Amino acid sequence: MDKIVIGETAGTVWRTLVGRRLSWNELVAETGISPVELAAAVGWLAREDKISFSQDGDTLFLEIYHEHYY
């Protein structure tokens, strides 16, 4: 796995999450991305502040980060 693959995978994750909040398992199932590649892509997006995380019990949810101005 190299940076190009990770970047392309991050783009797939980004497009999948547009307007949605998905659990880790839902994201794996919907994209068909392996958990290791998904982890790298999510790390890429997190480093760029483009994704946010929330947890409900033992379930991790991911969604596109939206900055709110009040």
All heavy atoms as TSV, in Angstrom:
chain	resi	resn	atom	element	x	y	z
A	1	MET	N	N	0.859	-1.170	0.000
A	1	MET	CA	C	0.000	0.000	0.000
A	1	MET	C	C	0.907	1.235	0.000
A	1	MET	O	O	1.840	1.313	0.780
A	1	MET	CB	C	-0.893	-0.034	1.241
A	1	MET	CG	C	-1.863	1.073	1.335
A	1	MET	SD	S	-3.118	0.966	2.655
A	1	MET	CE	C	-2.510	-0.155	3.845
A	2	ASP	N	N	0.617	2.176	-0.882
A	2	ASP	CA	C	1.399	3.402	-0.935
A	2	ASP	C	C	0.498	4.616	-0.774
A	2	ASP	O	O	-0.714	4.489	-0.665
A	2	ASP	CB	C	2.230	3.481	-2.215
A	2	ASP	CG	C	1.381	3.495	-3.479
A	2	ASP	OD1	O	0.172	3.771	-3.407
A	2	ASP	OD2	O	1.940	3.243	-4.554
A	3	LYS	N	N	1.095	5.796	-0.771
A	3	LYS	CA	C	0.339	7.030	-0.539
A	3	LYS	C	C	-0.727	7.274	-1.595
A	3	LYS	O	O	-1.788	7.810	-1.294
A	3	LYS	CB	C	1.285	8.223	-0.471
A	3	LYS	CG	C	2.132	8.255	0.760
A	3	LYS	CD	C	3.018	9.490	0.765
A	3	LYS	CE	C	3.937	9.498	1.946
A	3	LYS	NZ	N	4.795	10.678	1.955
A	4	ILE	N	N	-0.461	6.886	-2.812
A	4	ILE	CA	C	-1.451	7.092	-3.879
A	4	ILE	C	C	-2.694	6.254	-3.611
A	4	ILE	O	O	-3.821	6.752	-3.706
A	4	ILE	CB	C	-0.846	6.783	-5.258
A	4	ILE	CG1	C	0.221	7.824	-5.582
A	4	ILE	CG2	C	-1.928	6.744	-6.341
A	4	ILE	CD1	C	1.039	7.524	-6.812
A	5	VAL	N	N	-2.488	4.990	-3.248
A	5	VAL	CA	C	-3.623	4.104	-2.940
A	5	VAL	C	C	-4.379	4.623	-1.722
A	5	VAL	O	O	-5.618	4.643	-1.714
A	5	VAL	CB	C	-3.137	2.655	-2.722
A	5	VAL	CG1	C	-4.268	1.774	-2.223
A	5	VAL	CG2	C	-2.545	2.093	-4.001
A	6	ILE	N	N	-3.661	5.045	-0.703
A	6	ILE	CA	C	-4.318	5.572	0.502
A	6	ILE	C	C	-5.129	6.817	0.154
A	6	ILE	O	O	-6.272	6.964	0.599
A	6	ILE	CB	C	-3.287	5.887	1.599
A	6	ILE	CG1	C	-2.619	4.603	2.075
A	6	ILE	CG2	C	-3.941	6.608	2.777
A	6	ILE	CD1	C	-1.413	4.822	2.970
A	7	GLY	N	N	-4.585	7.704	-0.658
A	7	GLY	CA	C	-5.304	8.912	-1.066
A	7	GLY	C	C	-6.548	8.594	-1.872
A	7	GLY	O	O	-7.609	9.193	-1.665
A	8	GLU	N	N	-6.440	7.642	-2.795
A	8	GLU	CA	C	-7.607	7.244	-3.588
A	8	GLU	C	C	-8.672	6.602	-2.701
A	8	GLU	O	O	-9.869	6.854	-2.859
A	8	GLU	CB	C	-7.183	6.276	-4.692
A	8	GLU	CG	C	-6.359	6.945	-5.777
A	8	GLU	CD	C	-5.755	5.956	-6.767
A	8	GLU	OE1	O	-5.812	4.723	-6.527
A	8	GLU	OE2	O	-5.215	6.423	-7.785
A	9	THR	N	N	-8.229	5.791	-1.763
A	9	THR	CA	C	-9.162	5.156	-0.829
A	9	THR	C	C	-9.827	6.200	0.056
A	9	THR	O	O	-11.026	6.113	0.342
A	9	THR	CB	C	-8.429	4.102	0.019
A	9	THR	OG1	O	-7.782	3.170	-0.859
A	9	THR	CG2	C	-9.387	3.338	0.911
A	10	ALA	N	N	-9.079	7.209	0.477
A	10	ALA	CA	C	-9.654	8.299	1.268
A	10	ALA	C	C	-10.745	9.015	0.474
A	10	ALA	O	O	-11.790	9.384	1.021
A	10	ALA	CB	C	-8.565	9.280	1.697
A	11	GLY	N	N	-10.526	9.185	-0.824
A	11	GLY	CA	C	-11.547	9.793	-1.673
A	11	GLY	C	C	-12.804	8.950	-1.735
A	11	GLY	O	O	-13.928	9.471	-1.701
A	12	THR	N	N	-12.640	7.644	-1.815
A	12	THR	CA	C	-13.794	6.738	-1.819
A	12	THR	C	C	-14.565	6.848	-0.512
A	12	THR	O	O	-15.802	6.916	-0.508
A	12	THR	CB	C	-13.334	5.280	-2.032
A	12	THR	OG1	O	-12.676	5.192	-3.299
A	12	THR	CG2	C	-14.506	4.316	-1.986
A	13	VAL	N	N	-13.844	6.870	0.592
A	13	VAL	CA	C	-14.488	7.003	1.909
A	13	VAL	C	C	-15.229	8.329	1.992
A	13	VAL	O	O	-16.387	8.385	2.427
A	13	VAL	CB	C	-13.443	6.875	3.043
A	13	VAL	CG1	C	-14.045	7.236	4.397
A	13	VAL	CG2	C	-12.848	5.473	3.067
A	14	TRP	N	N	-14.585	9.392	1.556
A	14	TRP	CA	C	-15.192	10.731	1.578
A	14	TRP	C	C	-16.507	10.734	0.796
A	14	TRP	O	O	-17.536	11.199	1.288
A	14	TRP	CB	C	-14.210	11.736	0.998
A	14	TRP	CG	C	-14.776	13.110	0.805
A	14	TRP	CD1	C	-15.359	13.607	-0.322
A	14	TRP	CD2	C	-14.861	14.138	1.769
A	14	TRP	NE1	N	-15.767	14.897	-0.122
A	14	TRP	CE2	C	-15.483	15.249	1.158
A	14	TRP	CE3	C	-14.452	14.244	3.095
A	14	TRP	CZ2	C	-15.706	16.427	1.837
A	14	TRP	CZ3	C	-14.683	15.438	3.755
A	14	TRP	CH2	C	-15.306	16.510	3.132
A	15	ARG	N	N	-16.476	10.232	-0.427
A	15	ARG	CA	C	-17.681	10.221	-1.268
A	15	ARG	C	C	-18.781	9.350	-0.664
A	15	ARG	O	O	-19.961	9.687	-0.756
A	15	ARG	CB	C	-17.339	9.744	-2.675
A	15	ARG	CG	C	-16.567	10.777	-3.482
A	15	ARG	CD	C	-16.353	10.354	-4.926
A	15	ARG	NE	N	-15.527	9.157	-5.042
A	15	ARG	CZ	C	-14.197	9.144	-5.010
A	15	ARG	NH1	N	-13.532	10.279	-4.860
A	15	ARG	NH2	N	-13.530	8.018	-5.137
A	16	THR	N	N	-18.407	8.281	-0.020
A	16	THR	CA	C	-19.390	7.401	0.609
A	16	THR	C	C	-20.063	8.076	1.797
A	16	THR	O	O	-21.248	7.852	2.058
A	16	THR	CB	C	-18.712	6.087	1.060
A	16	THR	OG1	O	-18.107	5.464	-0.079
A	16	THR	CG2	C	-19.718	5.127	1.669
A	17	LEU	N	N	-19.330	8.911	2.503
A	17	LEU	CA	C	-19.868	9.554	3.709
A	17	LEU	C	C	-20.604	10.860	3.455
A	17	LEU	O	O	-21.194	11.408	4.387
A	17	LEU	CB	C	-18.737	9.808	4.707
A	17	LEU	CG	C	-18.162	8.578	5.408
A	17	LEU	CD1	C	-16.958	8.971	6.255
A	17	LEU	CD2	C	-19.218	7.889	6.258
A	18	VAL	N	N	-20.605	11.361	2.236
A	18	VAL	CA	C	-21.271	12.640	1.967
A	18	VAL	C	C	-22.735	12.552	2.409
A	18	VAL	O	O	-23.496	11.708	1.927
A	18	VAL	CB	C	-21.171	13.028	0.475
A	18	VAL	CG1	C	-22.082	14.206	0.164
A	18	VAL	CG2	C	-19.742	13.349	0.095
A	19	GLY	N	N	-23.084	13.394	3.370
A	19	GLY	CA	C	-24.454	13.470	3.868
A	19	GLY	C	C	-24.891	12.285	4.714
A	19	GLY	O	O	-26.081	12.111	4.965
A	20	ARG	N	N	-23.935	11.486	5.164
A	20	ARG	CA	C	-24.289	10.279	5.915
A	20	ARG	C	C	-23.394	10.097	7.130
A	20	ARG	O	O	-22.302	10.630	7.206
A	20	ARG	CB	C	-24.131	9.054	5.018
A	20	ARG	CG	C	-24.937	9.159	3.757
A	20	ARG	CD	C	-24.566	8.110	2.755
A	20	ARG	NE	N	-25.045	6.806	3.184
A	20	ARG	CZ	C	-24.678	5.683	2.600
A	20	ARG	NH1	N	-23.824	5.687	1.602
A	20	ARG	NH2	N	-25.155	4.533	3.015
A	21	ARG	N	N	-23.881	9.322	8.053
A	21	ARG	CA	C	-23.122	8.907	9.244
A	21	ARG	C	C	-23.167	7.392	9.257
A	21	ARG	O	O	-24.239	6.799	9.353
A	21	ARG	CB	C	-23.787	9.478	10.489
A	21	ARG	CG	C	-23.150	9.057	11.788
A	21	ARG	CD	C	-23.910	9.724	12.948
A	21	ARG	NE	N	-23.378	9.343	14.226
A	21	ARG	CZ	C	-24.018	8.607	15.125
A	21	ARG	NH1	N	-25.246	8.168	14.884
A	21	ARG	NH2	N	-23.457	8.310	16.263
A	22	LEU	N	N	-22.004	6.762	9.126
A	22	LEU	CA	C	-21.954	5.305	9.048
A	22	LEU	C	C	-21.048	4.743	10.129
A	22	LEU	O	O	-20.071	5.374	10.525
A	22	LEU	CB	C	-21.419	4.856	7.682
A	22	LEU	CG	C	-22.250	5.218	6.453
A	22	LEU	CD1	C	-21.514	4.804	5.184
A	22	LEU	CD2	C	-23.607	4.555	6.514
A	23	SER	N	N	-21.381	3.536	10.572
A	23	SER	CA	C	-20.498	2.850	11.503
A	23	SER	C	C	-19.309	2.294	10.737
A	23	SER	O	O	-19.327	2.189	9.505
A	23	SER	CB	C	-21.245	1.708	12.200
A	23	SER	OG	O	-21.479	0.640	11.290
A	24	TRP	N	N	-18.284	1.928	11.457
A	24	TRP	CA	C	-17.097	1.328	10.846
A	24	TRP	C	C	-17.505	0.115	10.014
A	24	TRP	O	O	-17.110	-0.015	8.859
A	24	TRP	CB	C	-16.105	0.936	11.936
A	24	TRP	CG	C	-14.864	0.321	11.395
A	24	TRP	CD1	C	-14.631	-1.014	11.206
A	24	TRP	CD2	C	-13.697	0.999	10.956
A	24	TRP	NE1	N	-13.384	-1.194	10.681
A	24	TRP	CE2	C	-12.785	0.029	10.520
A	24	TRP	CE3	C	-13.334	2.338	10.891
A	24	TRP	CZ2	C	-11.535	0.341	10.030
A	24	TRP	CZ3	C	-12.085	2.648	10.403
A	24	TRP	CH2	C	-11.203	1.664	9.979
A	25	ASN	N	N	-18.297	-0.774	10.597
A	25	ASN	CA	C	-18.704	-1.994	9.888
A	25	ASN	C	C	-19.552	-1.688	8.657
A	25	ASN	O	O	-19.409	-2.352	7.625
A	25	ASN	CB	C	-19.445	-2.947	10.828
A	25	ASN	CG	C	-18.532	-3.516	11.899
A	25	ASN	OD1	O	-17.320	-3.600	11.719
A	25	ASN	ND2	N	-19.116	-3.888	13.029
A	26	GLU	N	N	-20.432	-0.703	8.741
A	26	GLU	CA	C	-21.229	-0.308	7.577
A	26	GLU	C	C	-20.332	0.222	6.469
A	26	GLU	O	O	-20.542	-0.066	5.297
A	26	GLU	CB	C	-22.260	0.755	7.961
A	26	GLU	CG	C	-23.375	0.257	8.840
A	26	GLU	CD	C	-24.238	1.368	9.399
A	26	GLU	OE1	O	-23.745	2.501	9.582
A	26	GLU	OE2	O	-25.416	1.085	9.678
A	27	LEU	N	N	-19.325	0.977	6.845
A	27	LEU	CA	C	-18.403	1.550	5.860
A	27	LEU	C	C	-17.585	0.449	5.178
A	27	LEU	O	O	-17.405	0.474	3.964
A	27	LEU	CB	C	-17.496	2.568	6.540
A	27	LEU	CG	C	-16.754	3.563	5.670
A	27	LEU	CD1	C	-17.684	4.282	4.707
A	27	LEU	CD2	C	-16.011	4.559	6.526
A	28	VAL	N	N	-17.128	-0.522	5.939
A	28	VAL	CA	C	-16.404	-1.659	5.355
A	28	VAL	C	C	-17.311	-2.406	4.383
A	28	VAL	O	O	-16.923	-2.715	3.256
A	28	VAL	CB	C	-15.883	-2.618	6.455
A	28	VAL	CG1	C	-15.397	-3.926	5.852
A	28	VAL	CG2	C	-14.769	-1.973	7.256
A	29	ALA	N	N	-18.538	-2.686	4.805
A	29	ALA	CA	C	-19.472	-3.443	3.964
A	29	ALA	C	C	-19.856	-2.684	2.702
A	29	ALA	O	O	-19.924	-3.267	1.615
A	29	ALA	CB	C	-20.725	-3.791	4.774
A	30	GLU	N	N	-20.092	-1.401	2.828
A	30	GLU	CA	C	-20.559	-0.616	1.691
A	30	GLU	C	C	-19.462	-0.334	0.662
A	30	GLU	O	O	-19.719	-0.298	-0.531
A	30	GLU	CB	C	-21.176	0.702	2.165
A	30	GLU	CG	C	-21.866	1.414	1.044
A	30	GLU	CD	C	-22.894	2.405	1.522
A	30	GLU	OE1	O	-23.545	2.163	2.557
A	30	GLU	OE2	O	-23.043	3.433	0.845
A	31	THR	N	N	-18.241	-0.133	1.129
A	31	THR	CA	C	-17.163	0.208	0.203
A	31	THR	C	C	-16.385	-1.006	-0.281
A	31	THR	O	O	-15.746	-0.953	-1.329
A	31	THR	CB	C	-16.154	1.179	0.859
A	31	THR	OG1	O	-15.575	0.536	2.005
A	31	THR	CG2	C	-16.816	2.490	1.238
A	32	GLY	N	N	-16.396	-2.088	0.493
A	32	GLY	CA	C	-15.601	-3.254	0.140
A	32	GLY	C	C	-14.113	-3.050	0.402
A	32	GLY	O	O	-13.289	-3.850	-0.026
A	33	ILE	N	N	-13.774	-2.005	1.115
A	33	ILE	CA	C	-12.383	-1.710	1.452
A	33	ILE	C	C	-11.983	-2.565	2.655
A	33	ILE	O	O	-12.744	-2.685	3.609
A	33	ILE	CB	C	-12.207	-0.211	1.775
A	33	ILE	CG1	C	-12.560	0.640	0.549
A	33	ILE	CG2	C	-10.810	0.095	2.252
A	33	ILE	CD1	C	-12.665	2.120	0.840
A	34	SER	N	N	-10.788	-3.134	2.600
A	34	SER	CA	C	-10.318	-3.944	3.725
A	34	SER	C	C	-10.156	-3.064	4.958
A	34	SER	O	O	-9.894	-1.856	4.835
A	34	SER	CB	C	-8.991	-4.618	3.392
A	34	SER	OG	O	-7.932	-3.689	3.436
A	35	PRO	N	N	-10.318	-3.639	6.155
A	35	PRO	CA	C	-10.174	-2.836	7.375
A	35	PRO	C	C	-8.818	-2.120	7.487
A	35	PRO	O	O	-8.761	-0.992	7.967
A	35	PRO	CB	C	-10.361	-3.866	8.495
A	35	PRO	CG	C	-11.267	-4.893	7.883
A	35	PRO	CD	C	-10.807	-4.994	6.450
A	36	VAL	N	N	-7.745	-2.741	7.023
A	36	VAL	CA	C	-6.428	-2.105	7.103
A	36	VAL	C	C	-6.365	-0.898	6.172
A	36	VAL	O	O	-5.895	0.182	6.571
A	36	VAL	CB	C	-5.313	-3.124	6.762
A	36	VAL	CG1	C	-3.972	-2.430	6.617
A	36	VAL	CG2	C	-5.248	-4.211	7.809
A	37	GLU	N	N	-6.834	-1.049	4.933
A	37	GLU	CA	C	-6.839	0.081	4.001
A	37	GLU	C	C	-7.796	1.164	4.466
A	37	GLU	O	O	-7.507	2.354	4.319
A	37	GLU	CB	C	-7.206	-0.386	2.604
A	37	GLU	CG	C	-6.121	-1.203	1.938
A	37	GLU	CD	C	-6.497	-1.684	0.551
A	37	GLU	OE1	O	-7.708	-1.757	0.233
A	37	GLU	OE2	O	-5.576	-1.982	-0.216
A	38	LEU	N	N	-8.927	0.766	5.037
A	38	LEU	CA	C	-9.878	1.748	5.554
A	38	LEU	C	C	-9.262	2.544	6.695
A	38	LEU	O	O	-9.415	3.761	6.765
A	38	LEU	CB	C	-11.171	1.057	6.006
A	38	LEU	CG	C	-12.263	1.974	6.514
A	38	LEU	CD1	C	-12.721	2.956	5.439
A	38	LEU	CD2	C	-13.451	1.159	7.010
A	39	ALA	N	N	-8.528	1.868	7.575
A	39	ALA	CA	C	-7.884	2.553	8.694
A	39	ALA	C	C	-6.888	3.594	8.186
A	39	ALA	O	O	-6.822	4.711	8.708
A	39	ALA	CB	C	-7.185	1.550	9.610
A	40	ALA	N	N	-6.121	3.243	7.150
A	40	ALA	CA	C	-5.158	4.193	6.584
A	40	ALA	C	C	-5.882	5.393	5.975
A	40	ALA	O	O	-5.476	6.546	6.174
A	40	ALA	CB	C	-4.291	3.504	5.536
A	41	ALA	N	N	-6.961	5.141	5.250
A	41	ALA	CA	C	-7.723	6.225	4.615
A	41	ALA	C	C	-8.379	7.122	5.656
A	41	ALA	O	O	-8.374	8.347	5.523
A	41	ALA	CB	C	-8.776	5.640	3.679
A	42	VAL	N	N	-8.938	6.531	6.698
A	42	VAL	CA	C	-9.566	7.318	7.761
A	42	VAL	C	C	-8.515	8.145	8.485
A	42	VAL	O	O	-8.753	9.313	8.819
A	42	VAL	CB	C	-10.344	6.393	8.732
A	42	VAL	CG1	C	-10.720	7.112	10.015
A	42	VAL	CG2	C	-11.594	5.855	8.043
A	43	GLY	N	N	-7.335	7.584	8.681
A	43	GLY	CA	C	-6.241	8.343	9.290
A	43	GLY	C	C	-5.856	9.543	8.439
A	43	GLY	O	O	-5.614	10.633	8.957
A	44	TRP	N	N	-5.824	9.351	7.142
A	44	TRP	CA	C	-5.517	10.434	6.193
A	44	TRP	C	C	-6.555	11.553	6.342
A	44	TRP	O	O	-6.209	12.728	6.468
A	44	TRP	CB	C	-5.546	9.856	4.784
A	44	TRP	CG	C	-5.325	10.809	3.651
A	44	TRP	CD1	C	-6.106	11.874	3.305
A	44	TRP	CD2	C	-4.276	10.771	2.685
A	44	TRP	NE1	N	-5.607	12.481	2.176
A	44	TRP	CE2	C	-4.487	11.816	1.783
A	44	TRP	CE3	C	-3.198	9.925	2.487
A	44	TRP	CZ2	C	-3.645	12.052	0.703
A	44	TRP	CZ3	C	-2.372	10.164	1.419
A	44	TRP	CH2	C	-2.588	11.221	0.539
A	45	LEU	N	N	-7.832	11.168	6.329
A	45	LEU	CA	C	-8.908	12.158	6.438
A	45	LEU	C	C	-8.905	12.842	7.800
A	45	LEU	O	O	-9.154	14.048	7.900
A	45	LEU	CB	C	-10.259	11.498	6.167
A	45	LEU	CG	C	-10.488	11.021	4.736
A	45	LEU	CD1	C	-11.729	10.136	4.659
A	45	LEU	CD2	C	-10.599	12.195	3.785
A	46	ALA	N	N	-8.613	12.086	8.845
A	46	ALA	CA	C	-8.573	12.661	10.192
A	46	ALA	C	C	-7.438	13.671	10.314
A	46	ALA	O	O	-7.602	14.741	10.903
A	46	ALA	CB	C	-8.416	11.556	11.228
A	47	ARG	N	N	-6.297	13.348	9.723
A	47	ARG	CA	C	-5.140	14.248	9.769
A	47	ARG	C	C	-5.448	15.578	9.090
A	47	ARG	O	O	-4.955	16.625	9.495
A	47	ARG	CB	C	-3.940	13.565	9.099
A	47	ARG	CG	C	-2.704	14.402	9.050
A	47	ARG	CD	C	-2.113	14.564	10.449
A	47	ARG	NE	N	-0.840	15.257	10.402
A	47	ARG	CZ	C	-0.682	16.532	10.723
A	47	ARG	NH1	N	-1.706	17.255	11.118
A	47	ARG	NH2	N	0.492	17.085	10.667
A	48	GLU	N	N	-6.303	15.530	8.082
A	48	GLU	CA	C	-6.686	16.740	7.358
A	48	GLU	C	C	-7.943	17.395	7.938
A	48	GLU	O	O	-8.502	18.301	7.333
A	48	GLU	CB	C	-6.897	16.410	5.882
A	48	GLU	CG	C	-5.617	16.005	5.188
A	48	GLU	CD	C	-5.788	15.821	3.701
A	48	GLU	OE1	O	-6.943	15.736	3.211
A	48	GLU	OE2	O	-4.759	15.749	3.009
A	49	ASP	N	N	-8.413	16.933	9.100
A	49	ASP	CA	C	-9.632	17.447	9.749
A	49	ASP	C	C	-10.844	17.376	8.835
A	49	ASP	O	O	-11.668	18.291	8.797
A	49	ASP	CB	C	-9.434	18.889	10.234
A	49	ASP	CG	C	-8.751	18.954	11.577
A	49	ASP	OD1	O	-8.815	17.964	12.328
A	49	ASP	OD2	O	-8.151	19.991	11.888
A	50	LYS	N	N	-10.976	16.297	8.091
A	50	LYS	CA	C	-12.085	16.160	7.160
A	50	LYS	C	C	-13.105	15.132	7.612
A	50	LYS	O	O	-14.102	14.902	6.932
A	50	LYS	CB	C	-11.558	15.794	5.772
A	50	LYS	CG	C	-10.707	16.898	5.192
A	50	LYS	CD	C	-10.358	16.637	3.775
A	50	LYS	CE	C	-9.436	17.716	3.291
A	50	LYS	NZ	N	-10.036	18.703	2.485
A	51	ILE	N	N	-12.864	14.507	8.752
A	51	ILE	CA	C	-13.760	13.458	9.219
A	51	ILE	C	C	-13.901	13.596	10.732
A	51	ILE	O	O	-12.988	14.049	11.411
A	51	ILE	CB	C	-13.202	12.075	8.817
A	51	ILE	CG1	C	-14.252	10.995	8.918
A	51	ILE	CG2	C	-11.960	11.723	9.590
A	51	ILE	CD1	C	-13.843	9.699	8.246
A	52	SER	N	N	-15.067	13.241	11.237
A	52	SER	CA	C	-15.260	13.276	12.681
A	52	SER	C	C	-15.773	11.924	13.147
A	52	SER	O	O	-16.337	11.149	12.368
A	52	SER	CB	C	-16.216	14.397	13.095
A	52	SER	OG	O	-17.490	14.207	12.545
A	53	PHE	N	N	-15.563	11.665	14.404
A	53	PHE	CA	C	-15.889	10.381	14.996
A	53	PHE	C	C	-16.852	10.586	16.155
A	53	PHE	O	O	-16.772	11.576	16.869
A	53	PHE	CB	C	-14.627	9.712	15.553
A	53	PHE	CG	C	-13.511	9.582	14.556
A	53	PHE	CD1	C	-12.571	10.593	14.411
A	53	PHE	CD2	C	-13.408	8.463	13.760
A	53	PHE	CE1	C	-11.540	10.476	13.503
A	53	PHE	CE2	C	-12.381	8.335	12.851
A	53	PHE	CZ	C	-11.452	9.342	12.720
A	54	SER	N	N	-17.724	9.626	16.333
A	54	SER	CA	C	-18.583	9.600	17.514
A	54	SER	C	C	-18.778	8.138	17.886
A	54	SER	O	O	-18.564	7.245	17.076
A	54	SER	CB	C	-19.924	10.289	17.250
A	54	SER	OG	O	-20.612	9.669	16.189
A	55	GLN	N	N	-19.169	7.914	19.115
A	55	GLN	CA	C	-19.327	6.547	19.572
A	55	GLN	C	C	-20.640	6.405	20.297
A	55	GLN	O	O	-21.039	7.277	21.061
A	55	GLN	CB	C	-18.168	6.173	20.493
A	55	GLN	CG	C	-18.052	4.708	20.725
A	55	GLN	CD	C	-16.683	4.319	21.272
A	55	GLN	OE1	O	-15.788	5.147	21.387
A	55	GLN	NE2	N	-16.532	3.062	21.600
A	56	ASP	N	N	-21.313	5.307	20.026
A	56	ASP	CA	C	-22.557	4.954	20.712
A	56	ASP	C	C	-22.352	3.549	21.248
A	56	ASP	O	O	-22.381	2.584	20.491
A	56	ASP	CB	C	-23.736	5.019	19.747
A	56	ASP	CG	C	-25.069	4.826	20.445
A	56	ASP	OD1	O	-25.087	4.723	21.688
A	56	ASP	OD2	O	-26.099	4.780	19.748
A	57	GLY	N	N	-22.087	3.456	22.538
A	57	GLY	CA	C	-21.744	2.156	23.112
A	57	GLY	C	C	-20.408	1.695	22.549
A	57	GLY	O	O	-19.424	2.410	22.602
A	58	ASP	N	N	-20.408	0.510	21.959
A	58	ASP	CA	C	-19.184	-0.037	21.371
A	58	ASP	C	C	-19.060	0.265	19.885
A	58	ASP	O	O	-18.124	-0.196	19.241
A	58	ASP	CB	C	-19.144	-1.563	21.562
A	58	ASP	CG	C	-18.954	-1.950	23.013
A	58	ASP	OD1	O	-18.410	-1.133	23.780
A	58	ASP	OD2	O	-19.345	-3.073	23.385
A	59	THR	N	N	-19.999	1.000	19.323
A	59	THR	CA	C	-20.011	1.252	17.880
A	59	THR	C	C	-19.400	2.604	17.561
A	59	THR	O	O	-19.816	3.631	18.097
A	59	THR	CB	C	-21.451	1.197	17.338
A	59	THR	OG1	O	-22.036	-0.067	17.695
A	59	THR	CG2	C	-21.473	1.343	15.827
A	60	LEU	N	N	-18.413	2.589	16.669
A	60	LEU	CA	C	-17.759	3.803	16.204
A	60	LEU	C	C	-18.445	4.287	14.938
A	60	LEU	O	O	-18.646	3.512	14.003
A	60	LEU	CB	C	-16.272	3.526	15.904
A	60	LEU	CG	C	-15.479	4.675	15.302
A	60	LEU	CD1	C	-15.321	5.792	16.334
A	60	LEU	CD2	C	-14.122	4.187	14.813
A	61	PHE	N	N	-18.827	5.554	14.911
A	61	PHE	CA	C	-19.458	6.155	13.745
A	61	PHE	C	C	-18.533	7.203	13.150
A	61	PHE	O	O	-17.803	7.885	13.865
A	61	PHE	CB	C	-20.794	6.811	14.119
A	61	PHE	CG	C	-21.866	5.821	14.452
A	61	PHE	CD1	C	-22.086	5.443	15.760
A	61	PHE	CD2	C	-22.635	5.266	13.448
A	61	PHE	CE1	C	-23.073	4.521	16.076
A	61	PHE	CE2	C	-23.626	4.342	13.744
A	61	PHE	CZ	C	-23.843	3.971	15.060
A	62	LEU	N	N	-18.586	7.323	11.825
A	62	LEU	CA	C	-17.778	8.292	11.105
A	62	LEU	C	C	-18.688	9.154	10.250
A	62	LEU	O	O	-19.691	8.675	9.721
A	62	LEU	CB	C	-16.768	7.581	10.209
A	62	LEU	CG	C	-15.818	6.639	10.929
A	62	LEU	CD1	C	-16.324	5.226	10.820
A	62	LEU	CD2	C	-14.453	6.756	10.357
A	63	GLU	N	N	-18.321	10.410	10.111
A	63	GLU	CA	C	-19.037	11.315	9.224
A	63	GLU	C	C	-18.098	12.433	8.802
A	63	GLU	O	O	-17.059	12.655	9.423
A	63	GLU	CB	C	-20.302	11.867	9.868
A	63	GLU	CG	C	-20.101	12.663	11.125
A	63	GLU	CD	C	-21.414	13.000	11.806
A	63	GLU	OE1	O	-22.363	13.404	11.125
A	63	GLU	OE2	O	-21.474	12.857	13.039
A	64	ILE	N	N	-18.456	13.112	7.750
A	64	ILE	CA	C	-17.649	14.219	7.272
A	64	ILE	C	C	-17.727	15.338	8.293
A	64	ILE	O	O	-18.790	15.670	8.810
A	64	ILE	CB	C	-18.131	14.690	5.882
A	64	ILE	CG1	C	-17.857	13.584	4.869
A	64	ILE	CG2	C	-17.444	15.983	5.482
A	64	ILE	CD1	C	-18.394	13.874	3.500
A	65	TYR	N	N	-16.573	15.900	8.597
A	65	TYR	CA	C	-16.496	16.982	9.566
A	65	TYR	C	C	-17.027	18.261	8.951
A	65	TYR	O	O	-16.621	18.663	7.868
A	65	TYR	CB	C	-15.045	17.187	10.011
A	65	TYR	CG	C	-14.859	18.362	10.931
A	65	TYR	CD1	C	-15.289	18.288	12.244
A	65	TYR	CD2	C	-14.273	19.527	10.486
A	65	TYR	CE1	C	-15.128	19.358	13.096
A	65	TYR	CE2	C	-14.110	20.608	11.336
A	65	TYR	CZ	C	-14.534	20.521	12.635
A	65	TYR	OH	O	-14.388	21.574	13.474
A	66	HIS	N	N	-17.960	18.874	9.656
A	66	HIS	CA	C	-18.509	20.163	9.228
A	66	HIS	C	C	-18.229	21.181	10.315
A	66	HIS	O	O	-18.680	21.021	11.442
A	66	HIS	CB	C	-20.020	20.068	8.997
A	66	HIS	CG	C	-20.391	19.140	7.904
A	66	HIS	ND1	N	-20.236	19.441	6.578
A	66	HIS	CD2	C	-20.896	17.889	7.931
A	66	HIS	CE1	C	-20.634	18.446	5.830
A	66	HIS	NE2	N	-21.028	17.478	6.637
A	67	GLU	N	N	-17.493	22.191	9.965
A	67	GLU	CA	C	-17.201	23.237	10.918
A	67	GLU	C	C	-18.418	24.145	11.020
A	67	GLU	O	O	-18.999	24.543	10.009
A	67	GLU	CB	C	-15.981	24.030	10.452
A	67	GLU	CG	C	-15.375	24.839	11.539
A	67	GLU	CD	C	-13.989	25.331	11.170
A	67	GLU	OE1	O	-13.344	24.711	10.320
A	67	GLU	OE2	O	-13.600	26.347	11.737
A	68	HIS	N	N	-18.793	24.433	12.229
A	68	HIS	CA	C	-19.967	25.269	12.460
A	68	HIS	C	C	-19.530	26.639	12.964
A	68	HIS	O	O	-18.725	26.745	13.877
A	68	HIS	CB	C	-20.911	24.630	13.472
A	68	HIS	CG	C	-21.430	23.306	13.036
A	68	HIS	ND1	N	-22.417	23.184	12.096
A	68	HIS	CD2	C	-21.082	22.046	13.382
A	68	HIS	CE1	C	-22.673	21.900	11.891
A	68	HIS	NE2	N	-21.872	21.185	12.669
A	69	TYR	N	N	-20.051	27.660	12.342
A	69	TYR	CA	C	-19.799	29.022	12.773
A	69	TYR	C	C	-21.094	29.579	13.346
A	69	TYR	O	O	-22.150	29.461	12.759
A	69	TYR	CB	C	-19.341	29.893	11.599
A	69	TYR	CG	C	-18.048	29.433	11.016
A	69	TYR	CD1	C	-18.013	28.630	9.878
A	69	TYR	CD2	C	-16.842	29.789	11.605
A	69	TYR	CE1	C	-16.818	28.198	9.350
A	69	TYR	CE2	C	-15.640	29.373	11.071
A	69	TYR	CZ	C	-15.625	28.577	9.944
A	69	TYR	OH	O	-14.446	28.140	9.443
A	70	TYR	N	N	-21.003	30.194	14.504
A	70	TYR	CA	C	-22.205	30.723	15.160
A	70	TYR	C	C	-22.192	32.211	15.172
A	70	TYR	O	O	-21.236	32.864	15.138
A	70	TYR	CB	C	-22.295	30.184	16.587
A	70	TYR	CG	C	-22.388	28.687	16.613
A	70	TYR	CD1	C	-21.270	27.889	16.779
A	70	TYR	CD2	C	-23.624	28.062	16.443
A	70	TYR	CE1	C	-21.358	26.526	16.801
A	70	TYR	CE2	C	-23.716	26.693	16.466
A	70	TYR	CZ	C	-22.592	25.925	16.646
A	70	TYR	OH	O	-22.700	24.567	16.674
